[in-house]
Amino acid sequence: MACGLQIKDEESGYNKNLFCIPKHYEDDLERVFIPHGLILDRTERLARDIMQEMGSHHIVALCVLKGGYKFFADLLDHIKVLNQNSDKSVPITVDFVRMKSYCSKTDSSTEKISIIGEELSALNGKNVLVVEDIIETGRTMETLLSKLKDYKPKMVKVVSLLIKRTHQSSGYRPDYTGFEIPDKFVFGYALDYNEYFRDLNHICILKEKAREKYKI
C-alpha cells in the first residue's frame, strides 16, 4: 500500500504570484500548496499503478461527489490512454456516489453517513475503484466500503488524491494515495470551501480573513 508523495509538516507551499490564479480569488489565497502540474504528474503515475493491479477485469470507477470529480476525470483520462495503448484492454464504466455526513439529533457525537440516490447493484462481480478527493478521519470511507460489500464486488480498491495526517484519523488508509499532507485547511482542484474554489486548478491555502468572507 503506497503512502503517496509525503509533504512535510513545515512545508508552506509556493508564492501565489508565480502561478496563474483567477482574478476573483487573488486576494483570498495565502499560498499555492500543490501546483496543478504536480497533481497531473502524480495522477498519471497513480493510473499506471492502478491498471497494473486492477487491469485484468472489468473496472467500475466510482466517483465520490462533489470534491472528487476533477481528480476522477483526470485519472480516467490517463487510464483510458493506458487502455488504448496496451496489448490487453478491459472495459471501464463509471458511476457516482454522494455521501453526506451529519450528526444524529439524539446523539450529536455520532456521525451518520447517507449515500444519496445511486444504484449500486451493477457492482456485483466487478473490480470497483473508489475515487475520493481527500481522506481526513477515514470514518466516512470506512462506512462506504462497508456498504459496498453488500453488493458483492469482485475487488474494491480506493484511490484518494490526498490523505491528511491528523490525530483524528481512525487509522484507515487508501490503497493508492496521491499526496500525504499535514493537517492544513486546503482547497482548490474541486475541493471547496462552502462551494467556492472548485474552479481553481491548484490546491491552495486560504488567508484567515478570507474564511470569514466565504463563511455561510
N, C-alpha and C positions, 0 to 999 in steps of 0.2 A: 504494500500500500504506500504509494508515493506521498511525501509530505508537501510537495509543491515548492515553489520558489519562496524561500523564507525572507521576509522583510523584517529587519531588526527593530526592536522597540524604540531605539533612538533615531530611527530614520525619519526625517522631516519632509521628504519629498523634494520637489523642484520649483524653482521660481516660475510662477504662472505666466510671466511676461515672455518666456521662451517658447510658449505654445499658442496655438490658435484657440481662443476662448470666445464663445458668443458674447457680444457686447452687453446683453442684458444680464449676464452673470459676472462680469469682470469685477465689480465691487464687492461681490459676495464671497469670492474664493480666497482662502489663505494660501494654499499651495496646491500644485498638481502632485498627487501621491503616486499614481501608477499611470504612465503615459499610454495613450491608445495603441501606439505601435508595439509596445512591450506586451500589452494584453493580447494583441493579434498573434504575435510570435508564440507566446505561451499556449494560446488556444490551438494553434496549428500542431504543436507537439502533443497536446492532450488528445487531439483527434487521432494521431498516429498510434498512441498508446492504447486508446480505446479499441480501435479496429484490430490491433494485434491480438487483443484478448477476446473481443466480442464478435469479430467479423466473420464467424463461421456459420451464423444462423440469423434469420430474420430479426432485425432490431426495431423496437418501438422506442423512439426518442420522446420522452415525456417532459415537457417544459413546465416548470413551476412559475406561474404568473404572479405578479406582473414583472418583477425585477429581473427574471431570468431570460426575458425574450431576446435581448440583443446578444448576449452570450450564446444563447441557443441557436440563433440564426447564423452567427459567425462560425460556431462549432460545426453545425451541419454543412455549411459551405465547404469546410475543409474535409469533412467526412465524405461528402459527395465526390470531391476531386480524387480522394484515395480510392473510392469505389469504382470510379470511371477509369482509373489508370492501373488497375490491378488485374492479374490473370483470373482471379476469382472475385466475384462481387456478390453482395447479398441485398435483399430488399430493405429499404429504410422507410418506415412510416412514422408519422408524428401524431402526438396527442397532447392535450393540455390539461393541467390541473391548477386550481387556485385554492390555496389554503388560507384560512382566516383564523388567527389566534384571538381568543377572548377569555375573560375570566368569568367563572360561574357566579351568578348573583348570590348563591348560597354559600359559596366558598371562594373568596377573592384570591386565595393563594394558589388555586388550581387552574392551570392553563388548559383550555379546551381547544381542539383543532376541528375546524369544519372544512370538508372537501366539497367544493361547490360545483355542482352541475355538470359533472363529467361522467361518461360511460366508459368504465374501465374493464368490462368483461372481455374485450378484444385482446387483453394482455395475456390471456391463457396460453401457456406453452411458448411464449415469445421471450427473447432476450430484451429486457427493459433497461433503458438508460435514463435515469432521472437527472435532469439538468437544472441546477439551482444556481442562484447568483451568489448568496453568502450564507454561511452557516455560523451561527453565534453560539447559542447554548447547545444546539443539536437536538433538542427535545421535539421540535416540530417535525424534523426529518425522521426521527425515530417513530413518531406516530404515523406518518405517511407510509413508511416501509412496512409497519405492522399491518396497515390496511391493505397494502398491495399484495401481501401474502395470501389474502383471501381469494385473489383472482388466479392463483397458481401459475405465475410466470415461470419460464424455464430458468431464467437468471435475472437478477436485479443488481445493477451497479449504479452508483451515484457519482456524478461529477459536479463539483462546485467551483466556481471561479475563485471565490475567496473563502477562507476559514479564519475566524478571528480567535486569537489567543485571549481567553478571558477566564477568570476564576469561576464564572457562572456556567462554564461548559459541563455538560453531562459526561464528557469523555468520548462522545461519538466523533468519528472521523470518516469522511467520504472515501470512496475507492480511488478517486482521482481529484487532485487539487491544483488549481491554477497558482494561487498565491496564499501563503500563510502570513497574516498581517497582525500587528499589535492591536490592542483594544482601543482603536481610534474610531471616531464617527466619520465614515466615508460615504460618498455618494457619487453619482455620475455613471455613465455607461449602463443606463437603465435602472440603476439603484437610485431611489428617490428620497427626498425629504418632503413629506406632505405633498407628493405628486410632482414636485418641481425637480429639475436637474436630470430627468431621464433623457433629455435631449443634449446632454453633454458627453462628448466622446471619451474624455479622460476620467479616471477615478480621482476624486479631489477631496480636500479637506476644507470645510466651511469656516468662515470667520464667525466668532462668537456672536457679534451683533447681527449677523445675517440669520441666525437661528430664530431670533425674535421676529425678524421681518417676515419669515415664511411660516411662522407658527400659526396653526389653525385655532 
